Amino acid sequence: MSLQEPPKKYQHFMQQFPKLGDAWEAIHEAGAVGPLDEKTQRLVKLAVAIGALREGAVHASARKAVALGITEAEMMQVVALSAGTLGMPSTVAAFTWVQDVTEKEARRS
C-alpha cells in the first residue's frame, strides 16, 4: 500500500514556508537515526501523538503506519496501552482518530 499524499493544507503550508519544511525534514531524518526499525519508530510516533492528544498527528501517524503495513490491530494495541496514562475520554478520542484512517483505508480497498 502506498503512502497517500499529505493533506492539502499541509502541502500549502510547506509551499508557503519552504525553510520550515526543510527544517522539519531534517528533524525527521535526525530522529530516525538509531536502533529502532521503521515499524517500531512509527508505532512510537503514533503513541507520542496519542499522548499529546494531537488529532492531526494521530491521523498522519496512522496513515503512515498503514502505508508501512502496520495492522489496525497493532495500532489499536497502542491506543489501548494509552488508557492507563490518559484515561478513558482521551483514549476513546484516540481510538476514533485511528479509526478515521483505518475505516477510510478499508473503503479504498
C-alpha positions in Angstrom: 0.0 0.0 0.0 1.4 3.4 -0.9 1.6 6.4 1.3 -1.2 8.8 0.4 -0.4 12.4 -0.1 -0.3 14.7 3.0 -3.4 16.9 3.4 -3.7 19.9 1.0 -3.4 22.4 3.9 -0.1 20.8 5.0 1.2 21.0 1.4 0.2 24.6 1.1 1.9 25.5 4.4 5.1 23.8 3.2 4.9 25.7 -0.1 4.4 29.0 1.8 7.3 28.3 4.2 9.8 26.1 2.5 12.6 26.7 5.0 10.3 25.4 7.8 9.7 22.4 5.5 13.4 21.8 5.1 13.9 22.1 8.9 11.1 19.7 9.6 12.6 17.1 7.2 16.0 17.5 8.9 14.4 16.9 12.3 12.6 13.8 11.0 15.8 12.4 9.5 17.8 13.1 12.6 15.2 11.4 14.8 15.2 8.3 12.7 18.8 7.5 13.4 19.2 4.7 15.9 18.5 1.1 16.6 14.7 1.1 16.2 13.4 -0.3 13.0 10.9 1.7 10.9 7.8 -0.2 12.1 8.8 0.4 15.8 9.5 4.0 15.1 6.1 4.5 13.5 4.3 2.9 16.4 6.3 5.0 18.9 5.4 8.2 16.9 1.7 7.1 17.0 2.0 6.7 20.8 3.6 10.1 21.2 0.8 11.7 19.0 -1.8 10.0 21.1 -0.2 11.0 24.4 0.0 14.6 23.2 -3.7 14.4 22.1 -2.8 15.8 18.6 -5.6 14.6 16.3 -3.8 15.6 13.1 -0.6 13.9 14.2 -2.6 10.7 15.1 -4.2 10.8 11.7 -0.8 11.3 10.0 0.9 8.6 12.0 -2.0 6.2 11.3 -1.8 6.9 7.6 1.9 6.3 7.6 1.5 3.2 9.6 -1.0 1.7 7.2 1.4 2.5 4.3 4.1 0.5 6.2 1.8 -2.5 6.5 1.1 -1.9 10.2 -2.2 -3.5 11.0 -5.2 -1.9 12.6 -4.8 -4.4 15.5 -1.3 -3.2 16.1 -2.3 0.4 16.2 -5.3 -0.4 18.4 -2.9 -2.0 20.9 -1.1 1.3 21.1 -4.4 3.0 21.7 -5.3 0.5 24.4 -1.9 1.0 26.1 -2.6 4.7 26.4 -5.7 4.2 28.6 -3.8 3.8 31.9 -2.0 7.1 31.4 -4.6 9.2 29.5 -7.9 7.9 31.0 -10.9 6.8 29.0 -12.1 10.0 27.4 -8.8 10.7 25.8 -8.3 7.1 24.8 -11.7 6.9 23.2 -10.8 10.1 21.3 -7.5 8.5 20.1 -9.5 5.3 19.1 -11.8 7.4 16.9 -8.8 9.2 15.3 -7.1 5.9 14.4 -10.5 4.6 13.1 -10.9 7.7 10.9 -7.9 6.4 9.0 -8.5 2.7 9.1 -12.1 3.0 8.0 -11.2 5.3 5.2 -8.5 2.8 4.1 -11.0 -0.1 4.3 -13.3 1.8 1.9 -10.5 2.4 -0.5 -9.6 -1.3 -0.6 
